[in-house]
Structures are given as structure tokens and as C-alpha cells.
Amino acid sequence: MKNNILGAMVIFFAVVACLLIIDDLSYSNETKETDFKAKMQVKASIEQSDLATTDLELED
């Protein structure tokens, strides 16, 4: 009986560890994609000029 409980605990923790690894790997891929998109947005905003210009014709 004791061996069955210990065996079940080992299998349970092995499955939990595998699920955590799979979750971590999938989260890393999602993070890389969102980081790339965020970097591209930052780059685009840096390249955009924040200067406002007005074209006024002055009459003398």
C-alpha cells in the first residue's frame, strides 16, 4: 500500500513538472512575439517627428 502511494506521488509530481515546463515554453514564445511588436512600435514612434510646423505667409 505504501509503495502505491509513493508511486502515485512520483507520477503526480512528474506530470506537474512536465505541465509547468510546457507552460513556461509556450509563455516564452508569446513573450518574444509581443516584445518584438512592442519594439517595432517604439521604433516607429521614435522615427516619427514630434515637431509641429505651421505654414504661415506673412504679408508685408
N, C-alpha and C positions, 0 to 999 in steps of 0.2 A: 504494500500500500504506500509506503514511504517513497519507494522508487518511482511509482507512478506520479506522485505529486511533484517530486523533483524533476522528473522528465517533462511534465506538463509546464512547469515553471520555466525550464530552459527553452522549450519551444516557444512559449509565450513571449519571453524576452527577446528571443531571436527574431520573431516576427515583428515585434515592436521596433527593434533596431533597424530591420530592413525597411519598414514603412517610414521611419524617420529619415533614413538615407535617401529614399526615393523622393520624399517631400523636399528635402534640402536641395537635391539636384534639380528638381523642377522649379523651385523658387529661384535658384541661381540663374537659370536660363531666362526667366521672366524679368529678373532684375537687370540682366545685361541688356535686354531689349529696351526696357524703359530708360535705362541710363543712356543708351545710345540716342534715343529720341530726345531726351532732355538736353543732351549735349548739342544736338543739332539745333534745337530751339534756342539755346543760349548763343550759339554761334550766329544764327540768323539775327538775333536781337542785337548782337554786338556790331554786326555789319550794317545794321540799319542806322541811318543818321537820325539823331535826335534834335538836330538844328531846325528851327523854323525860319523860313525865309519868306519875305514879302516882296513883291514886285510893285513898287510904287513909282509912279512917274511924277517927278516934281516939275511943276510949271514955274517958270521964271517970269 
